[in-house]
Amino acid sequence: MEHKNTSKLKKNKCQNIDKAMRIQEVIERVAISRSKIYDLSNKNLFPKPFKVKGTKMVRWRESEIQNWLEAQYDE
């Protein structure tokens, strides 16, 4: 019985994990150039990327990109 509850908890935690988007995916989603994305991000006008631990790669959280897009339509 306890085993089933544990697997349910694990499943729920996985559902809350954001997709880590690559720059090309972000460009396609928001229709803004790579340089403009970094420019806006440096000015705190666009979500900042995070570094993937142990690598030189950066990614964006899908939920942050979606929230940013929705905020653009709210204005």
Backbone hydrogen bonds, N-H to C=O, Kabsch-Sander energy under -0.5 kcal/mol:
donor,donor_aa,acceptor,acceptor_aa,energy
5,N,1,M,-1.4
6,T,2,E,-2.0
7,S,3,H,-2.0
8,K,4,K,-1.8
9,L,5,N,-2.1
10,K,6,T,-2.2
11,K,7,S,-2.2
12,N,8,K,-2.4
13,K,9,L,-2.2
14,C,10,K,-2.0
15,Q,11,K,-1.4
16,N,12,N,-0.8
16,N,13,K,-0.9
17,I,14,C,-1.2
21,M,19,K,-0.8
21,M,60,W,-3.5
26,V,22,R,-2.1
27,I,23,I,-2.8
28,E,24,Q,-2.2
29,R,25,E,-2.2
30,V,26,V,-2.7
31,A,27,I,-2.0
32,I,27,I,-0.6
37,I,33,S,-2.3
38,Y,34,R,-2.2
39,D,35,S,-2.3
40,L,36,K,-3.0
41,S,37,I,-2.4
42,N,38,Y,-2.4
43,K,39,D,-1.2
44,N,41,S,-1.6
45,L,40,L,-3.3
46,F,40,L,-0.7
50,F,59,R,-3.0
52,V,57,M,-2.6
53,K,51,K,-0.6
55,T,52,V,-2.0
59,R,50,F,-2.3
60,W,21,M,-2.1
62,E,19,K,-2.3
65,I,61,R,-1.9
66,Q,62,E,-2.7
67,N,63,S,-2.5
68,W,64,E,-2.1
69,L,65,I,-2.5
70,E,66,Q,-2.5
71,A,67,N,-2.0
72,Q,68,W,-1.5
73,Y,69,L,-1.2
74,D,70,E,-1.1
75,E,71,A,-0.9
